[in-house]
Amino acid sequence: MAPLGGGNAFKLGLFGLNTDGGIAITKVAERWRARWDEIAEVAQLADRIGLDFILPIARWKGYGGETNVRNASFETLTHGAALAALTKRIAIFSTVHVPLVHPVFAAKALATIDHVSHGRAGLNIVCGWNQDEFDMFGQGQSAHDARYEQGREWLEIVERIFKSEGRPFDYKGRFYVLKGVSGEPAPVQQPRPVTMSAASSPAGRDFAVRTSDFLFTTFGDLDKAKAQLADIAVRSTTAGTGKTLSVFTACHVVCRETDRDAQDYYRHYAAENADTAAVDFHIGMTAANRQVDTVVLQDRVRRAAGLSSYPLVGTPERIAGQLADIHTLGYAGTSLSFVNFRDELPFFAQRVLPLLVARGLRAA
Ligand SMILES: Cc1cc2nc3c(=O)[nH]c(=O)nc-3n(C[C@H](O)[C@H](O)[C@H](O)COP(=O)(O)O)c2cc1C
């Protein structure tokens, strides 16, 4: 886990730089447009200020509505290779759809990023939910829990390629039957690049416990977060892996000099200027294909603000306190997303990061 092994007790990264709108569903003019030069600039800033990871969304199609938000996005493996060349120390994740990207291809692409970055590549496994975009590939989906069975075969193949040392192997599973598989070079990180998987359901948690270094997931409120972490600890024990799985969560941020300013802006972009048709589409597609907290799912403002991630809205002091609470609960870190990363990350860096250092959450 070299790229995430550094001295920060609570890891921080950016989520959604590669997609238009970031993780918001808003019509405000200043919303994130995912232009390449701006992505590169923000990634380099994140690298300089010591953030731990860049995590892209895997998305192939927009959510309709007035903005058709997420219709523009950069593919995550090629995005990762480019950012690997432009940064020096931050971990660069690629979010990969198991049913859409063949494991032999994924292994080679990941190894490429790991070499370009000298050992900073990360894999974020997503097993699928959005049938609307799978239809573009002529691809159906297995029953919910079977998607994770495919994920296990998929990752097993990737890992076997990484340790194959030039000796081809055959693979016979339920989802993949492959002959004479090989792939070199092996990645710099051994036995494989740092691996995370994104899910909410019990099956998704079990998959992460058995396969990944981190689970990436969201929580409704701090009480539900406590229950979620307890459940993951039990699943880790049951799986007998010898460790409790580390968990990253996701937050969206509006940080301003006053709470009032932050709350006003939050209401402005996520309530008054939500792209309501796209929000409806996202809620409908999620309800049909994912096992999520239904209370959070129906919260339309939170969905427009940052999907089902946790809101950090207020002064630097308030947000530092919220992050400390999340750390105390037991999360290993969180992703951060902003309405406009380029406009808002510098203020966060100047005002919130020092408070996290003072609280012992981050190295100086
Ligand atoms: C925090 C988080 C981030 C996710 N990011 C993506 C993504 O970038 N692309 C994607 O297609 N699915 C993404 N997903 C969806 C999951 O990978 C999974 O397919 C979905 O949650 C349905 O499975 P579940 O019911 O087991 O949670 C994400 C899920 C979570 C919780």
The ligand as a Tripos MOL2 file, in Angstrom:
@<TRIPOS>MOLECULE
LIG
   31    33     1     0     0
SMALL
NO_CHARGES

@<TRIPOS>ATOM
      1 C1        -18.8290    5.9830   -2.7310 C.3       1 LIG1
      2 C2        -19.2340    5.2360   -3.9760 C.ar      1 LIG1
      3 C3        -18.6460    5.5570   -5.1930 C.ar      1 LIG1
      4 C4        -19.0360    4.8950   -6.3640 C.ar      1 LIG1
      5 N1        -18.4680    5.2500   -7.5620 N.ar      1 LIG1
      6 C5        -18.9190    4.6600   -8.7070 C.ar      1 LIG1
      7 C6        -18.4220    5.0470   -9.9770 C.ar      1 LIG1
      8 O1        -17.5340    5.8860  -10.0850 O.2       1 LIG1
      9 N2        -18.9580    4.4700  -11.0840 N.ar      1 LIG1
     10 C7        -19.9460    3.5180  -10.9950 C.ar      1 LIG1
     11 O2        -20.4230    3.0460  -12.0130 O.2       1 LIG1
     12 N3        -20.3950    3.1090   -9.8090 N.ar      1 LIG1
     13 C8        -19.9280    3.6560   -8.6750 C.ar      1 LIG1
     14 N4        -20.4290    3.2600   -7.4650 N.ar      1 LIG1
     15 C9        -21.4140    2.1770   -7.4560 C.3       1 LIG1
     16 C10       -20.9150    0.8780   -6.8730 C.3       1 LIG1
     17 O3        -19.7120    0.4740   -7.4340 O.3       1 LIG1
     18 C11       -21.9330   -0.2470   -7.0130 C.3       1 LIG1
     19 O4        -22.0410   -0.6500   -8.3330 O.3       1 LIG1
     20 C12       -23.2730    0.1960   -6.5960 C.3       1 LIG1
     21 O5        -23.1650    0.8200   -5.3440 O.3       1 LIG1
     22 C13       -24.2730   -0.9580   -6.5300 C.3       1 LIG1
     23 O6        -23.8470   -1.9430   -5.6870 O.3       1 LIG1
     24 P1        -24.3080   -2.0990   -4.1710 P.3       1 LIG1
     25 O7        -25.7950   -2.2230   -4.1670 O.co2     1 LIG1
     26 O8        -23.6050   -3.3370   -3.7750 O.co2     1 LIG1
     27 O9        -23.8170   -0.9120   -3.4290 O.co2     1 LIG1
     28 C14       -20.0340    3.8930   -6.2970 C.ar      1 LIG1
     29 C15       -20.5930    3.5620   -5.0640 C.ar      1 LIG1
     30 C16       -20.2070    4.2050   -3.9060 C.ar      1 LIG1
     31 C17       -20.8390    3.8070   -2.6080 C.3       1 LIG1
@<TRIPOS>BOND
     1     1     2 1
     2     2     3 ar
     3     2    30 ar
     4     3     4 ar
     5     4     5 ar
     6     4    28 ar
     7     5     6 ar
     8     6     7 ar
     9     6    13 1
    10     7     8 2
    11     7     9 ar
    12     9    10 ar
    13    10    11 2
    14    10    12 ar
    15    12    13 ar
    16    13    14 ar
    17    14    15 1
    18    14    28 ar
    19    15    16 1
    20    16    17 1
    21    16    18 1
    22    18    19 1
    23    18    20 1
    24    20    21 1
    25    20    22 1
    26    22    23 1
    27    23    24 1
    28    24    25 2
    29    24    26 1
    30    24    27 1
    31    28    29 ar
    32    29    30 ar
    33    30    31 1
@<TRIPOS>SUBSTRUCTURE
     1 LIG1         1 GROUP 0 **** ****
